Amino acid sequence: MIVGLTGGIGSGKSAAAAQFAALGTPVIDVDVISHQLTAAGQPAVLAIAKELGNDMLNADGSLNRAAVRSKVFEDAATRQQLEGILHPAIYEEAQRQLQKVRNTAPYSIIVVPLLFESERYQRLIDRSLLIDCEESIQIARTMQRSRMSEIEVKNIMAAQLSRETRRQLANDIISNNGSLDELQKNVIAFHQKYINPCIVSN
């Protein structure tokens, strides 16, 4: 079984994924793949620089994610160009990694922040697991982690699906308003559920 793990910015996707991995679950994260594919010298980075300009790169030749983020939020056409370069490559690598681990555990997890916006990833998964929290907590966590302003975080949230929509679309939901210990208890509960497919309900 393949479980698609998702959630809004600052919801705690990475923390939940790390706890699933600690339980022995294979975890593939498309953000990790994205970082790998946008390291200095990678074909995707060279293509982005060619299409969008060298100012999209850091001094070491890797992708300047802050510059890209600023540019794509200002220009929908630029965002489409970037997605046209990166998304197929990320998806291909995610499929390759899933194929590699498919018979090593009862289930595997693929972390996709924009899972519900992407038909191709929805076709890959058997169930979706939403890591959910209050919007005020999302903002506070993201500001602390990424040193963004409140306005920047709210702009990112506004560009994503609403919290209510994600909750309606998800098969399973973990509430992550509390501590890491509370998150771990919920992760363990779903781990037990996923390793026994006969008890997974719709």
C-alpha positions in Angstrom: 0.0 0.0 0.0 1.2 3.5 -0.8 0.1 6.3 1.6 0.3 9.9 0.4 1.2 12.2 3.3 0.3 15.8 2.9 -0.5 19.0 4.7 -0.2 22.8 4.5 3.0 24.7 5.1 4.1 24.4 8.7 1.7 21.6 9.5 4.4 19.2 10.5 4.7 16.9 7.5 8.4 16.4 7.9 8.1 15.7 11.6 5.4 13.1 10.9 7.4 11.6 8.0 10.5 11.3 10.2 8.5 9.4 12.9 7.0 7.0 10.3 10.6 6.4 9.0 11.7 5.7 12.6 9.2 2.9 12.7 10.8 1.3 9.7 8.4 2.7 7.0 10.0 3.6 3.6 9.5 7.3 3.1 9.9 9.1 -0.2 9.7 12.9 0.0 9.2 14.9 -3.2 10.7 18.0 -1.5 13.9 16.0 -0.8 13.9 14.8 -4.4 13.4 18.4 -5.5 16.4 19.5 -3.5 18.5 16.7 -5.0 17.5 17.6 -8.5 18.2 21.3 -8.0 21.8 20.9 -6.6 24.6 22.5 -8.5 25.3 21.0 -11.9 22.1 19.0 -12.1 20.3 19.1 -15.5 17.1 20.6 -14.0 19.1 23.5 -12.5 20.8 24.2 -15.8 17.4 24.2 -17.6 15.9 26.6 -15.0 18.9 29.0 -15.4 18.5 28.8 -19.2 14.7 29.5 -19.1 14.5 31.9 -16.1 18.0 33.5 -15.9 21.1 33.0 -13.8 19.7 35.2 -11.0 17.7 32.1 -10.1 21.0 30.4 -8.9 23.1 30.7 -5.9 26.9 31.5 -6.1 27.6 27.8 -6.0 25.3 27.0 -8.9 22.5 25.5 -6.9 18.9 26.8 -7.1 18.2 29.9 -5.2 14.9 28.8 -3.7 14.1 32.2 -2.1 14.6 34.0 -5.5 12.5 31.4 -7.3 9.8 31.6 -4.6 9.6 35.4 -5.0 9.5 35.3 -8.7 6.9 32.5 -9.1 4.4 34.2 -6.7 4.6 37.4 -8.8 4.2 35.7 -12.2 2.0 32.7 -13.0 3.7 32.2 -16.4 7.1 31.8 -14.6 5.6 29.4 -12.2 4.3 27.3 -15.1 7.7 27.3 -16.7 9.4 26.2 -13.5 6.8 23.4 -12.9 7.2 22.2 -16.5 10.9 21.7 -15.9 10.9 20.3 -12.4 7.6 18.4 -11.9 8.1 15.6 -14.5 11.7 15.0 -13.3 10.6 14.8 -9.6 7.6 12.5 -10.5 9.9 10.1 -12.4 12.4 9.9 -9.6 9.5 9.4 -7.0 8.2 6.5 -9.1 11.6 5.0 -9.3 12.1 5.2 -5.5 8.6 3.8 -4.8 9.3 0.8 -7.1 12.6 0.2 -5.3 10.9 -0.1 -1.9 7.5 -1.6 -2.8 8.2 -5.1 -1.6 10.3 -4.2 1.5 7.4 -3.2 3.9 3.7 -3.5 4.3 3.3 0.0 3.2 5.3 3.0 2.1 4.8 6.8 2.4 5.3 9.4 -0.2 5.3 13.0 1.1 3.6 15.4 -1.4 2.8 18.9 -0.1 0.4 19.6 -3.0 -1.0 16.1 -3.2 -4.6 17.1 -3.7 -3.6 19.6 -6.4 -1.8 16.8 -8.4 -3.8 14.1 -10.3 -0.6 12.3 -11.1 0.3 11.7 -7.5 -3.2 10.9 -6.5 -3.1 8.1 -9.1 0.0 6.7 -7.4 -1.5 6.3 -3.9 -4.0 4.1 -2.2 -4.8 6.4 0.7 -4.1 10.0 1.7 -3.0 11.0 5.2 -3.4 14.7 6.1 -1.2 16.3 8.8 -3.5 19.1 10.0 -3.2 22.0 12.5 -4.7 25.4 13.2 -3.7 28.1 10.8 -2.3 30.2 13.5 0.1 27.4 14.4 1.1 27.0 10.7 2.0 30.6 10.6 4.0 30.6 13.8 5.9 27.4 12.9 6.8 28.6 9.5 8.0 32.0 10.7 10.2 30.4 13.2 11.6 27.7 10.9 12.0 29.7 7.7 12.5 33.3 9.0 9.6 34.5 6.8 7.4 37.4 7.6 3.8 36.7 8.5 2.7 38.3 5.2 5.0 35.9 3.2 3.6 32.9 5.1 0.0 34.0 4.6 0.6 34.5 0.8 1.9 30.9 0.5 -1.1 29.6 2.5 -3.4 31.6 0.2 -1.9 29.9 -2.8 -2.5 26.5 -1.4 -5.8 24.6 -1.0 -7.7 25.7 2.1 -7.5 23.8 5.3 -11.2 22.9 5.0 -10.8 21.5 1.5 -7.8 19.4 2.5 -9.8 18.0 5.4 -12.7 17.1 3.1 -10.4 15.3 0.6 -8.2 13.3 3.0 -8.9 9.7 3.8 -7.1 10.0 7.2 -6.2 13.0 9.4 -3.7 13.5 12.1 -4.2 16.6 14.3 -0.8 18.2 15.0 -1.7 21.1 17.2 0.3 19.8 20.2 3.7 18.4 21.1 6.0 16.0 19.2 5.0 13.3 21.8 1.4 13.7 20.8 2.2 13.5 17.2 4.2 10.4 17.8 1.3 8.7 19.5 -0.9 9.4 16.5 1.7 8.3 14.0 2.1 5.0 15.9 -1.7 4.5 15.8 -1.8 4.9 12.0 1.3 2.8 11.6 -0.6 -0.1 13.3 -3.5 0.6 11.1 -1.5 0.6 7.9 0.4 -2.6 8.6 -2.9 -4.4 8.9 -4.6 -3.5 5.6 -7.7 -5.6 6.5 -8.6 -3.0 9.2 -8.1 0.1 6.9 -11.6 1.5 6.3 -12.7 4.0 3.7 
